[in-house]
Amino acid sequence: MVIFQTFNRLMINLAFKANQDYIAANFCENKDKPEKHCNGRCILVKKLKQAEQNEEKQRTENLAKTALLYFCKIHLLAVGDPLSDLEQTGYNPFYLNFKPSFFANDIFKPPQRYTC
């Protein structure tokens, strides 16, 4: 999107120069007034003004999105360790023997370095 906005005016001017005769013959608002020597530049001005308005609208939308991003509060959820809580409160030690273990550590081993 940024690249398009950067080269938008350049692309409009290049397209106009490449098709100026066609634009002057078919789209020019002043083709019935040859003394103005418009040659389709009225259409070029309209397109450039329209592109500028679109860029301004896009800038405003991006600014609103950025402002929302900066004003969002982050709330962290504090999660305690249930086993240490059990140890601190003095629950029956029988329950502490049932500490959960991640069984995947027993099954999945990291690859070992191959040595000859």
N, C-alpha and C positions, 0 to 999 in steps of 0.2 A: 504494500500500500504506500509506503514512504517513497519508494522508487517511482511509482506512478505519479505521486503528487509532485515530486521533484522535476520530472521530465514532462509533465503535463503540458505546460505552455510551449515547450520546445516541439513536442509532437503535434500540437495544434498548428503551430507556425509551419512546420515541415509539410503537414498534410495540406495546408492552404496553398503553400508555394507549389506543391506538386500538382494540385488540381485547380489552380487559380482560374484558368480559362473556363473550365467547366462550371465552377462556382459562379463566376461573373456572368456566364450566359444563362444559367438556370435558376440560381438562388438569389442573386443580387437584388436588393430592394430598390436600387437606383439605376437599374439598367435602362429605364425610360428617360433618364436624365444624364446623357453622356457628358455634359459640361462639368459635372462633378468629378469625373475621372475616378470613380469609386473602384471599379474593377473587382468587386467582391469583398473589398475591405470591410464593408459594413457587417458582413457575415463573420469575418474574422474577429472584429471587435465584440460582437455578440457572444461568440464562442469563448473568447478569452474572459469576458465578464462572467459568463456562466461558470467557467472553470474556477475563477476566483471565488465566486459565491459557494461553490461546492467545497473548495478547500477550507473556506472559513467555517462552513457548517461542520466539516469533518474535524477541524481543530477544536471547535466548541464541544463536540461530542467526546473527543478524546480527553479534553480537559475535565469534563464532567466525570468520565470514567476514572481518570487519574485521581481526582479529588476524592471520589468514593473509596478508592484503594487506600489512600493515606489516612482516612478518618475511621477506618474499621478498627475496632478494638479486638485485641487477641486475648482470649480467656484461656488460661492453661488449666487443665484438669489435673488436680493433684491426686495421684493414685499411690496408696501406701503398699508396703509389702505385707501381705497377710500373714506370712510365717513369722516375721519379726514382731508383728502385732500380737500374735499368739504367745511368743516367748516373753514379751514385755508384760502381758497381763497375767501370766502365770497359769495358763490352762494346763490341763492334764498332759504330761509329756508323752503319753500314749499316742496322742494325735500328731505330735511332732515327728514321729517315726514314719508317718505316711506323707512325707514331702513328695510332691509331684516331680517326676523326672521326665525330661523330654526324650522319649524313646527313640526319636529319630537320630539322636547322637549315637545310640548303640548300633544302629543299622547302617547309616550313611557315614562313610569315612572319606576324608579328603584324599585325593590322589597322592600316591607316594612317588617320590622321585625314583626313577629307574636307574639303578647302578649295575654295572657289569661285574 
